[in-house]
Every structure is written in structure tokens, then in C-alpha cells.
Amino acid sequence: MIVDKQEVSTVPRRSKYSREFMEEAVRLSRQPGHTYRSVGKDLGLSHEAVRSWAIKLSADPIVQQARDEHLELLALRRRVKVLEEEREILAKAAAFRVRETERPR
């Protein structure tokens, strides 16, 4: 049986999945307890498709900027928590100091 060679197109093939769908699949695969394989199975995809989307999207500058902003937000939240704890300690220390100075000797 002889198979005709088809001309190879240099035009990139358009994905049948939207960018939003790919981003959501990758986001799901990064959730605790999920893997490329489990997300692919749930969405009717191969795990390699989800993995390749994760690689492709991680190189995207918009995704990288969003990731950087998310990491900055997490760092700022940690810093706020530390500052709130320090403020609480200082308020307790000030209240203790006031009680000590008001105590009759």
C-alpha cells in the first residue's frame, strides 16, 4: 500500500481550546492534590497536553507578571501579619507599663 505524502504546512495550527481553558486547566493542575494526569482525565485531555500548556504558559510574560504579582501579594500579606503581631505585642507592653506606673508602692 502506497500512501501519498501530504504537503507539510508551515502555518501553525490553531488550537481548538481557548487560552482561558488552557489557563484554567494549568491552574487546576497546580492545586494541591492534583496532577497533570488527574486534570487531563477530568477534562478529557491527555496529561501531556496539560503539561505542555503549563510549560507554554509559564514562558508567557503576562503569566510571569501575574505570578510575580501573586508572589509579591503573598509576601506583603506575611509582612502585614508580622506587623500586626508586633503592634499587638507593643500594645500589651504599653498597657502593662501603664499598670506598673499606676500601682501604689
Backbone as a ProteinNet text record, in pm:
[ID]
protein_1_A
[PRIMARY]
MIVDKQEVSTVPRRSKYSREFMEEAVRLSRQPGHTYRSVGKDLGLSHEAVRSWAIKLSADPIVQQARDEHLELLALRRRVKVLEEEREILAKAAAFRVRETERPR
[TERTIARY]
84.4	0	88.5	68	146.8	61.2	119.3	49.1	109.4	22.4	72.2	124.7	238	291.8	213.4	165.5	94	193.9	162.5	249.2	240.8	354.2	358.8	338.3	241.7	210.1	300	346	427.3	341.5	212.1	120.9	89.5	110.2	80.5	-66.9	-90.4	-227	-292.7	-414.5	-487.4	-539.7	-522.5	-567.3	-719.1	-773.4	-918.2	-965.4	-870.1	-902.4	-867.5	-951.3	-925.4	-812.4	-753	-645.1	-696.4	-818.3	-876.3	-890.8	-932.2	-946.8	-811.1	-709	-575.2	-525.4	-544.8	-500.5	-571	-699.9	-776.1	-728.7	-700.9	-650.7	-516.1	-429.3	-298.3	-315.9	-406.2	-431.1	-480.4	-570.7	-621.3	-509.7	-419.1	-310.9	-213.4	-213.4	-123	-186.5	-311	-378.7	-326.2	-322.7	-277.1	-363.1	-297.6	-368.3	-404.2	-368.5	-397.5	-267.3	-276.2	-161.6	-205.7	-108.1	-142.5	-232.8	-201.4	-277.7	-422.9	-442.6	-579.1	-662.4	-600.3	-672.9	-704.1	-605.8	-629.8	-743.4	-745.7	-852.4	-987.9	-993.7	-1119.2	-1171.8	-1079.7	-1120.1	-1122.6	-1089.1	-1089.7	-970.6	-856	-734.1	-623.9	-517.6	-401.4	-323.8	-252.6	-173.4	-62.1	-16.8	87.2	36.9	-90.9	-146.6	-143.5	-185.7	-186.7	-44.2	48.1	188	247.4	220.6	276.3	215.8	88.3	27.3	93.1	124.2	188.8	325	399.6	530.3	513.7	420.4	396.6	352.2	260.4	206.8	305.7	394.1	490.5	593.1	612.6	705.6	639.2	508.3	433.2	460	499.4	528.6	409	289.7	170.4	152	169.8	157.3	268	389.4	501	474.4	419.4	387.9	281.1	179.1	74.2	132.4	223.9	286.8	371.4	446.7	528.6	442.1	330.5	239.7	177.7	145.3	89.1	190.4	314.7	419.6	442.2	437.2	451.6	335.7	215.7	98.4	113.4	158.9	180.2	283.9	392.2	496	441.2	362.2	304.1	205.9	129.7	37.3	113.4	225.1	307.6	362.2	406.3	461.5	354.3	233.2	122.7	94.9	96.9	72.2	176.8	304.2	412.3	392.8	362.4	343.1	225	116.9	1.9	38.8	116.7	160.5	251.3	341.8	429.9	348.8	249.9	165.3	90.3	39.5	-32.2	60.4	181.9	279.6	311.2	331.3	361.3	243.4	121.7	3.7	-5.8	20.8	17.9	128.9	246.8	358.5	327	265.6	230.5	126.7	26.9	-75.5	-13.1	78.4	146.8	226.9	295	376.6	289.6	172.6	81.2	33.8	-0.7	-45.1	66.2	188.6	302.5	328.2	312.2	338	226	104.4	-9.5	-20.7	46.2	40.2	102	30.3	86.6	201	298	413.2	413.3
-117.4	0	123.1	212.1	333.8	450.8	529.5	645.1	769.6	857.5	983.9	1071.8	1132.1	1225.6	1356.7	1402.5	1529.6	1641.6	1753.9	1870	1919.9	1944.1	1989.7	2139.6	2182.4	2324.8	2392.2	2511.9	2588.3	2681.8	2685.5	2768.8	2697.7	2766.1	2699.4	2662.8	2548.5	2500.3	2573.6	2618.8	2688.4	2586.9	2618.8	2528.2	2526.5	2410.8	2402.5	2441.7	2469.9	2512	2659.1	2730.6	2873.1	2889.5	3006.4	3036.9	3027.7	3074.5	3070.5	2926.2	2837.6	2695.6	2637.1	2669.1	2618.3	2671	2800.2	2860	2795.6	2769.9	2707.6	2564.1	2491.3	2354	2354.6	2447.1	2457.1	2498.5	2594	2638.9	2522.1	2442.1	2325.8	2226.4	2207.9	2110.7	2155	2282.1	2333.9	2334.5	2295.8	2288.9	2168.2	2179.3	2064.5	1940.7	1828.2	1702.4	1675.1	1764.5	1744.7	1728.1	1653	1631.3	1658.8	1665.4	1681.3	1567	1447.4	1329.5	1337.6	1376.9	1380.9	1490.3	1605.4	1714.3	1675.7	1616.3	1571.6	1471.5	1377.6	1276.8	1342.6	1436.5	1504.5	1585.5	1643.8	1730.7	1658.6	1530.9	1455.1	1488.7	1517.9	1552.9	1454.7	1458.7	1380.9	1462.8	1392.4	1464.5	1544.3	1497.6	1569	1703.2	1710.9	1838.5	1939.8	1898.8	1988.5	2028.3	1933.3	1962.6	2060.6	2039.8	2129.7	2269.1	2275.9	2407.7	2477.7	2403.2	2462.3	2519.6	2447.3	2494.5	2617.9	2610.1	2721.3	2846.8	2830.5	2946.4	3003.1	2920.7	2972.4	3062.4	3046.2	3130.8	3260.5	3269.1	3386.4	3502.7	3619.7	3733.2	3776.5	3765	3804.7	3709.7	3581.4	3482.8	3503.9	3531.9	3556.1	3678.9	3784	3904.7	3873.5	3799.4	3762.5	3678.5	3586.1	3503.1	3589.7	3684.2	3773.8	3858.5	3907.9	3988.4	3903.3	3779	3689.6	3662.6	3638.4	3615.6	3739.6	3856.7	3981.1	3998.4	3966.7	3976	3884.1	3761.4	3668.8	3721.8	3778.7	3834.8	3952.6	4036.4	4151.2	4107.2	4002.9	3951.1	3896.3	3825.4	3776.7	3893.1	3998.6	4115.5	4184.3	4196.3	4257.5	4176	4044.3	3958.8	3981.3	3990.1	4014.7	4151.6	4253.1	4387.8	4392.9	4321.4	4317.6	4248.9	4141.9	4073.9	4165.4	4237.7	4330.2	4441.8	4493.6	4600.1	4549	4426.9	4367.9	4352.6	4308.3	4293.6	4429.1	4529.7	4663.3	4721.4	4697.4	4746.3	4679.9	4550.5	4479.6	4530.1	4554.8	4605.4	4744.8	4827.8	4963.1	4957.7	4870.7	4856.5	4805.8	4712.1	4660.6	4771.7	4850.9	4961.5	5063.4	5093.4	5187.9	5132.7	5004.4	4943.2	4945.9	4922.5	4923.2	5062.5	5164.8	5301.1	5353.4	5302.5	5346.5	5271.2	5163.1	5080.9	5158.1	5163.9	5232	5149.3	5219.8	5149.7	5160.1
0	0	0	-93.7	-104.6	-56.3	35.2	90.3	29	-23.4	-79.2	32.7	7.6	104.5	93.1	205.1	204	223.1	162.8	176.6	320.2	381.1	518.7	519.6	594.4	602.7	704.7	674.2	768.8	852.6	824	900.8	1032.3	1146.9	1274.2	1284.8	1341.3	1357.4	1473.8	1456	1560	1661.4	1788.1	1893.5	1899.2	1930.1	1943.1	2082.3	2169.8	2306.3	2324.3	2394.5	2418.1	2518.7	2517.3	2610.9	2754.2	2777	2911	2959.3	2868.8	2904	2942.8	2862.2	2891.2	3025.9	3050.5	3176.9	3296	3281.3	3389.6	3414.7	3307.5	3322.6	3395.7	3359.6	3424.7	3570.4	3594.9	3732.3	3817.8	3762.5	3835.5	3864.1	3769	3788.3	3896.7	3929	4032.2	4170.9	4179.8	4309.3	4386.8	4519.5	4599.6	4572.7	4556.6	4534.6	4389.9	4299.3	4157.3	4079.7	3971.4	3883.6	3740.6	3651.1	3509.3	3466.1	3513.5	3474.4	3524.4	3651.2	3705.2	3638.6	3614.5	3548	3404.1	3336.9	3199.7	3191	3284.5	3285.8	3310.1	3406.4	3437.2	3318.9	3241.5	3130.6	2995.7	2996.8	2871.2	2782.8	2845.1	2772.5	2809.8	2733.5	2774.6	2877.2	2964	3063.4	2996.6	2880.7	2807.5	2755.2	2719.8	2674.1	2788.2	2906.1	3022.3	3057.2	3052.6	3084.5	2984.1	2857	2755.2	2766.6	2802.9	2824.9	2943.2	3047.9	3165.5	3127.7	3046.1	3001.4	2913.3	2820.6	2727.6	2803.2	2896	2966.3	3067.2	3120.9	3217.6	3150.8	3020.9	2947.4	2901.1	2912.5	2869.7	2965.7	2914.5	3003	3088.2	3035	3111.8	3229.2	3204.8	3312	3415	3366.7	3457.6	3544	3485	3561.6	3665.9	3628.9	3723.8	3837.1	3804.1	3906	4000.3	3942.5	4023.9	4117.1	4063.7	4145.9	4256.6	4225.8	4326.5	4437.7	4399.8	4499.7	4585.6	4521.8	4597.4	4695.3	4650.7	4737.5	4858.1	4835.7	4947	5044.7	4992.2	5078.8	5159.1	5095.6	5165.5	5273.4	5245.6	5347.2	5467.7	5441.8	5552.7	5633.9	5564.6	5632.9	5717.1	5664.9	5740.3	5865.7	5854.2	5970	6078.2	6036.9	6132.7	6198.4	6120	6175.2	6271	6239.1	6330	6461.1	6453.7	6575.6	6658.4	6592.3	6663.7	6730.1	6658.9	6714.2	6837.2	6830.5	6943.9	7064.5	7040.6	7149.8	7211.3	7127.3	7178.6	7256.7	7212.4	7284.6	7421.2	7427.1	7555.8	7646.6	7590.8	7670.4	7723.6	7642	7685.7	7797.1	7782.6	7885.6	8015.6	8006.1	8124.3	8190.8	8111.4	8163.3	8236.4	8182.5	8246.2	8379.8	8382.6	8509.1	8613.7	8572.1	8664.6	8721.1	8639.1	8687.3	8774.1	8755	8835.4	8967.6	8983.8	9103.6	9222.4	9334.9	9450.1	9511.1	9562	9619.8	9766.9
[MASK]
+++++++++++++++++++++++++++++++++++++++++++++++++++++++++++++++++++++++++++++++++++++++++++++++++++++++++

